[in-house]
């Protein structure tokens, strides 16, 4: 079957590169590139918007590894650590979409620059680029860990192949290619997750009733309570997860781009509804089913997870190996490839937007240097994916990746974005909020991982390992407040666009 696995992977790779080439041929002249390359010409309908949002989170690292891993670790309590926060965020986007679309900007740094001046762009573009660099690297890492044993290929070869394919079609087609491939990738990823859910359920329930399996579930390895306990993760970890995720996700750039690319407000909001339904199914229900059935099929020995599952990251590979018919497994390989690429291209696109549109192009314009923005945008798009590949070489675990990166959004971007709607906000305040939040989060993360914060943290906070995010958010808020004491209010130039 190895030749069939490789054939499926390579045929799909050629297909998505062809989509990028089609986008390259159809793009408008350079003077219209910003709308065409970065926002797909603002012509997306509700299904294109909703399926593109869905494809970006229906990824190997989220739906196929992390959500399933959490379900195996905590049982039903895992819903509070990913699915429920994400569904709450979808509700926020539905409510706030008309207000977001009033803002005449493609990106958050551009929005903040319109209010507080061009110099503030760097304070937000670099942290955003870092966050999406981390997310893209995590996706390449997760994809290679699952695909490498199935394709019987070296881990680093699979890393490079996945990155090269995504970099190629991102270079050619920009955001239009990302959205077009997302629609195809959504269908393949949905098929993949549905198939694995059926395979896991069939293996667990064959000869056993559903109630019998549920009664026989062992305690998850991260908790001593029942796998069916909704609060097995504990109130402290749940609370810190909400603090870490919600503020940052509410101002997440990749969702903002898709809402901006929609043709109308109605299309954008309907797209959010479509994405919300998909979130419920592919982030909550099906990963939970896979995680719980794997807990039954491969029970831990107390807190020790079976070696073949790794730390839970290899669940999909083991289910494909042990319980999947050969003919179906070829299609599943294509689904795996599409799942990884759909998120890698999104992360690369946002990272490139932050570096090209928010840093390089304004700098060149200020220096009166004439450089084709198409060239800058294309090389940045490809370079962003290659940078994520380099980061993937040093990745070890998804837990720290998701909490640290989402925490950076919360501690660096959230307060300045809220400041957009505050009449007394000024440039110095948002600069200090961003800079102090970004730097302090890394400092506290270092102290937390070395155990140096445990002496001053209450036990409930220390047990989560996430105190660094809370401290980073507090420092960001203090930076904003203290800067306000020593600076004068800067008049707003685009307040009419920001009014709620």
TORLO-890846 format. One record per residue (C-alpha): residue in three letters; x, y, z. Coordinates in steps of 0.25 Angstrom, whole numbers, plus 2048, in hexadecimal, padded with zeros to 3 digits. Example, Ala and Ser with C-alpha at 12.3 -4.5 7.8 and 13.67 -1.06 7.14 Angstrom:
<rs>
ala8317EE81F ser8377FC81D 
</rs>
This chain:
<rs>
unk800800800 unk80C809802 unk80C80D7F3 unk7FD8117F4 unk800819800 unk80A8217F9 unk8028227EC unk7F68287F4 unk7FF8327FB unk8068377EE unk7FA8387E6 unk7F48417F1 unk8008497F1 unk80084B7E2 unk7F184F7E3 unk7F385A7ED unk7FF8607E6 unk7F68607D9 unk7EC8687E1 unk7F78727E5 unk7FC8737D7 unk7ED8767D2 unk7ED8817DD unk7FA8877D8 unk7F58877C9 unk7E888E7CE unk7ED8997D7 unk7EB8A87D4 unk7F68B27D1 unk8008B67DC unk7F88C27E0 unk7EC8BA7E4 unk7F58AF7EA unk7F28B27F9 unk7E38AF7F8 unk7E58A47EE unk7F189D7F5 unk7EE89F803 unk7DF89F804 unk7DA8977F7 unk7D48A47F1 unk7CA8A47FC unk7C089B7F4 unk7BE88F7FE unk7B088A800 unk7AB88480D unk7B0875809 unk7BE87A805 unk7BF882811 unk7BA87781B unk7C186B815 unk7CE873814 unk7CD877823 unk7C9868826 unk7D586381E unk7DF86B826 unk7DB865833 unk7D885782E unk7E685482E unk7F0848832 unk7F585083E unk7E7855843 unk7DC84A83F unk7E583E83B unk7EF83F847 unk7ED849852 unk7DE848853 unk7DF839853 unk7EB83985C unk7E3842866 unk7D7838866 unk7E082D869 unk7E7834874 unk7DB83A87B unk7CE833875 unk7C283C874 unk7C984787C unk7D284A870 unk7C685286A unk7CA85D873 unk7D885E86E unk7D686085F unk7C885E85A unk7BF866863 unk7C9873863 unk7C9872853 unk7BA871852 unk7B987D85B unk7C2885852 unk7BA881846 unk7AE88884D unk7B689484F unk7BA895841 unk7AB89383C unk7A789F845 unk7B38A8842 unk7B58A5833 unk7AD8B282E unk7B68BA837 unk7C38B4832 unk7BF8B6824 unk7BE8C5826 unk7CC8C6828 unk7D48CA81B unk7DF8C081D unk7E48B281A unk7EC8AF827 unk7EC8B3835 unk7F98BB834 unk7F38C3829 unk7E78C6831 unk7F08CB83D unk7F88D3834 unk7EC8DA82E unk7E98DE83C unk7F68E0843 unk8008E3838 unk8098DA82E unk8148D8838 unk80B8CF841 unk80A8C4836 unk8178BD83A unk8128BB848 unk8078B2843 unk80C8AD836 unk8188A683C unk81089F848 unk80589A83E unk810895834 unk81688D840 unk809887844 unk805882836 unk81387D834 unk812875841 unk80487083C unk80986D82E unk815865834 unk80C85D83D unk804859831 unk810854829 unk81584D835 unk808846838 unk806842829 unk81483C828 unk812834835 unk80682D82F unk80A82C820 unk818828822 unk81581A827 unk80A81881D unk81281C811 unk81E815817 unk826821815 unk83082981E unk82A833827 unk83283E821 unk82F83B813 unk82083B816 unk82284981D unk82984F811 unk81F849806 unk81284F80E unk81985C80F unk81E85D801 unk81085A7FB unk809864804 unk81486F801 unk81286D7F2 unk80386F7F1 unk80487A7FB unk80E8817F3 unk8068807E6 unk7F88827EB unk7F888A7F8 unk7EC88B800 unk7E38877F5 unk7EA87A7F3 unk7E9878802 unk7DA879802 unk7D88717F5 unk7E18657FB unk7DA867808 unk7CC863802 unk7D28567FC unk7DA854809 unk7CE855812 unk7C784A80A unk7D384180B unk7D584481A unk7C784281D unk7C7835816 unk7D483181E unk7CF83482C unk7C182E829 unk7C8821824 unk7D1820830 unk7C5823839 unk7BE817832 unk7CB80E833 unk7CD811842 unk7BE80F846 unk7BD80283E unk7CA7FD844 unk7C5800852 unk7B67FD851 unk7B77F0848 unk7B27E5852 unk7B07EF85D unk7A47F8860 unk7A6807861 unk7A280886F unk7AB7FC872 unk7B780386C unk7B4810874 unk7B3809881 unk7C080287E unk7C880F87B unk7D5810884 unk7D881D88A unk7E0826881 unk7EF827884 unk7EF836888 unk7E4834892 unk7DF82A89C unk7D082D89A unk7C7826890 unk7C9828881 unk7BA82D881 unk7BC83888B unk7BA846884 unk7C384D88E unk7CF84388E unk7D984D88A unk7D6855897 unk7D1863898 unk7DF86A899 unk7E486488B unk7D6867885 unk7D687688A unk7E5878885 unk7E1872878 unk7D687C876 unk7E088887A unk7EB882871 unk7E2880865 unk7D5889864 unk7DB897864 unk7E6893859 unk7DC88B851 unk7D2896850 unk7DC89E849 unk7E2893840 unk7E7898833 unk7E488C82A unk7D588D82E unk7D689C82C unk7DB89A81E unk7D089181A unk7C589A81F unk7CC8A6817 unk7CC89D80B unk7BD89A80B unk7B58A2801 unk7AA8A780B unk7A88A781A unk79D89D818 unk7A7894811 unk7B189681C unk7A7893827 unk7A1886820 unk7B088281E unk7B288382D unk7A587A82F unk7AA870825 unk7B786F82C unk7B186E83A unk7A9862836 unk7B685C831 unk7BD85F83D unk7B2858846 unk7B484C83D unk7C384B83A unk7C9852847 unk7BF84D851 unk7B784084E unk7C0838845 unk7CD83A84B unk7C6837859 unk7C182A852 unk7CF82684D unk7D682985A unk7CC822863 unk7CC81585A unk7DB81585A unk7DB816869 unk7D3809869 unk7DB80285E unk7E9807863 unk7E7809872 unk7F281087A unk7F9809886 unk7F5813890 unk7FC82088C unk804819881 unk80081A873 unk80380E86A unk81080F863 unk80A80D855 unk80181A857 unk80D82285B unk80782D864 unk7FA82C85C unk7FF833850 unk800826848 unk7F182184A unk7ED82383B unk7F981C836 unk7F681083F unk7E881083B unk7EB81082D unk7F680582E unk7ED7FC837 unk7DF7FE833 unk7DE804825 unk7DB7FC818 unk7E77FD80E unk7DE804803 unk7D880E80C unk7E6812812 unk7EB818804 unk7E0822805 unk7E3825813 unk7F182880F unk7EC833806 unk7E3838811 unk7EF83981A unk7F7840810 unk7EB84A80E unk7E984C81D unk7F785081F unk7F8859813 unk7EB861815 unk7F0866823 unk7FF86881E unk7FB871812 unk7F287981C unk7FD87B826 unk80787E81B unk7FD888814 unk7FB890821 unk80A890825 unk80D895817 unk8028A0818 unk8088A5825 unk8168A581F unk8148AA811 unk8078B2812 unk80A8B8820 unk8198B9820 unk8208B8813 unk8178BF80A unk8148CC813 unk8248CD815 unk8268CC806 unk81C8D7804 unk8218E080F unk82F8DF808 unk8298E27FA unk82F8D57F5 unk8278CF7E9 unk8268C07EB unk81B8B87E5 unk8128B47F0 unk80E8A77E9 unk81C8A37EA unk81D8A67F9 unk8108A07FC unk8138937F5 unk8218917FB unk81B894809 unk81088A807 unk81A87F803 unk82488380D unk81A883819 unk817874816 unk826871815 unk828878822 unk81D870829 unk825863823 unk83186882A unk82986A837 unk82385C836 unk831856836 unk83285B845 unk824857849 unk82284D854 unk81484E85A unk806855856 unk802858864 unk80C863866 unk80A868858 unk7FB86A858 unk7FC871866 unk80887A864 unk80487E856 unk7F588185A unk7FB888867 unk80389185E unk7F7896857 unk7F0898864 unk7FB89F86B unk8008A785F unk7F48AA855 unk7E88AA85E unk7E98B6866 unk7EE8BF85A unk7E28BA852 unk7D98BE85D unk7E08CB85D unk7DB8CE84F unk7CD8D1855 unk7D28D9861 unk7D28E885E unk7DD8EB868 unk7E78E1862 unk7F38E585B unk8008E0854 unk8098DF861 unk7FE8D7868 unk7FC8CD85D unk80B8CC85B unk80E8C986A unk8038BF86B unk8088B785F unk8178B8863 unk8158B5871 unk80B8AA86F unk8148A3864 unk8218A486C unk81B8A087A unk814894874 unk82188E870 unk82889287D unk81D88C885 unk81C87F87C unk82B87D87E unk82987F88D unk81D87688D unk82486A886 unk83086B88F unk82786A89B unk82B8788A0 unk81D87E8A1 unk8178728A9 unk81D8798B6 unk8148858B4 unk80887F8AD unk7FC8798B5 unk7FB86A8B4 unk7EF86B8AA unk7F68738A0 unk80386C8A2 unk7FC85F89E unk7F8864891 unk80686888C unk7FF874885 unk80287F88F unk80B886885 unk7FF88A87D unk7F8890888 unk80489888D unk80789C87E unk7F88A187D unk7FA8A988A unk8078AF886 unk8018B3878 unk7F58BA87F unk7FF8C1889 unk8078C687D unk7FB8CC877 unk7F68D3883 unk8048D8887 unk8078DD87A unk7FA8E587A unk7FF8EC887 unk80B8F287F unk8058F5871 unk7FB8FE86B unk7EF8F9863 unk7F18F8854 unk7E58FC84C unk7DF8F1843 unk7DF8F3834 unk7D68E7831 unk7CD8E783D unk7C08E7834 unk7C58D982F unk7C78D483D unk7BA8D8844 unk7B18CD849 
</rs>
